[in-house]
Structures are given as C-alpha cells and as structure tokens.
C-alpha cells in the first residue's frame, strides 16, 4: 500500500502539471518528456512503439483529464492510508469505487478502443482482487479472535 500512496502523490503532481498544459496535444507532451531518450538512443523501443501510435492524434489535455487524475490521486492516498490502518470500511469503499471506475473505463473503452485503457482496466481488476483478498483475510482473522 505504501507504493499506492506514492502513486497517489505522483498522480497529484501529474494532474497539477497537466493543468498547466491544457489544450496541448498529447503527442507534443510525449515528445517533450522523451526528448532526452531520443537524443541518447534514436532507436529507443518505447519511443518507437508509442510515438507512431499517438502521432496525428487529436487528443489534447483537457480540464477533465487533469481533474480526473487529481481526483484519483486523492482517492488513492485516502483509501491507501485507511487500508494500511486496516479500517474494514475502507476495503469495501475501495472495492466499490474501483469497480465504478472499471465500469466507466469499460464504457470509455467501447468508444476509444484504447489498448492503454484496456491495460488500465486489467490492473484495476487486479487491485479489486487484491483488496478483496486482504479484506476477507482480515475479516476472517477478526471473526476468529472475537
């Protein structure tokens, strides 16, 4: 869970940076971030795979994207802290919130057909599985000791 807290803070930072890049094309941001890699290795695998996929993309950074990332950073931090404290309510809330997110992501996947979004859905399903597993273990341990 500690790395989820770190990940939540990373999302907050990325979200606030994106607020300053509103209406910037995603491809421009990617090339700005990866410029040092291209200088070091013009045949970089990541750049070679991602750059053609986003080249000519009409996706731009929007307020929705920036606030979406900030919101999930806050939720990640809040839930992760409460999961570390083993608050039983946080397990249920976490599973429900991530499940709602998965439903929304599936809806978006039907419209965008994004491979990245499909991978995010798989990771989120994995998180629900892990949270449920830990919740059942903790709940079972509590019921045995009472």
N, C-alpha and C positions, 0 to 999 in steps of 0.2 A: 504494500500500500504506500510505502514511502515514495516509491518512484512515481505513483499516481499523483501524489501531492506535487512532486517536482514537475510532472507532466501538466498538471493543472496550472501551475505558475508559468510554465512555458507557454501554454495556451493564452494566458492573460497577456503576456508580453507580445506574442504574435498578434493577438487581437488588437492591442493598442497600436502596434506598428501598422497594421492594416488600416486602421482608422486614418492614418496619415497618407495612405496610398489609394484612397477612394478614387474610382474611375481609372485606375491604372490597369492595363491588360496583364493577366496572369503570366503570359509568356515574357513580358518585359521584366516582371519581378523575378521569375525563374532565372532569366539570363543575367540579371544583376547579381543574384545570390551565387550563381555558379560560374561567374566570370573568372575567378581565380583558378577553378578546376580546369577550365578550357585553356588557360594560359599554361598551366603545368602539364596538362595532358590533353591535347586536342582530340584524342580518340577516347575520351572518358566514357565509360559504359553508361553511367547514369544520364549524362547529358545526351548521349547518343540515343538512348531509349525514350527519354521524356521530351526532349526538345521537339522532335518531329510530331509527337502526339499532341502537343499544345500549340504548335506553330499555326498561325492563322485562326486560332481560337478567338471567339468573340467574348469569352469570359473576361469580365473585369471585376475588380474588387468593389464590393458594394457595402453599404452600411449593414445590410442583413448578414453578410458573411462575417464581417468584423465583430458585430454584436453576438452572433451565434457562437463564435469561437470564445469570446469573452465569457458568455453565459455558461458554456460547458466547462470552462476553466474554473469558474467559481463553484459550480456544482461538483466538479471533480474534487476540489480541495475540501469543500464542506463534507461531502459524503466520505471521502477517504479518512479524514480525521475522525469522524464518528465511527467508521468501520474499525479503525485501529483501537478505538476505545471500547469496541465490542458492544455498542449500543444496538440491540436487536432491531429497533425500528429502522435504523439506517440500512440494514440489509434489505428489508422489504422495499423501502423507498428507492434505494439504488436499483434494485431489480425492475421496479415499475418504471422509473424514469428512463433507464437504458432501454427497456422494452418499447416505450413510447418513441424514443429516438430511433430505434430499429425500424419501427413501423413507418415513421416519417422518411427514413433513409430508403426504405424499400419503395415508397411512393416516388421519391426523387429518382431512384434508380430506373424505374419504369419510364421516366421522361428523359433521362440523360444518358442511360446505358454506360455509365462511367465505371471503368474497371477499378479505379481507385475507391469509388464509393462501395463497390461490391466487397472489396477487401476490408474496408472500414466496418461494414455490416458483419463480416465474419469475425473480426476482432471484438466487436461489441457483443455478439452472441457468446463468444468465449468468455467475456467478462461476466455476463449474466450467469453462465455456468459456474464460474469460479466463486462468485458471490453466493450463489445458491448452495454450493457445496460447503462453503465455510459457514453459512447460516445454519444449515442442517447439523453440521458437526458441533457448532456452538450450542444450538438449541438442544441437541441430544445430550450434550455434556451438562447443561444446566438442569435438564429434567432428571438426570440420574442423580445429581447431587442434592436435589430438593426433596 
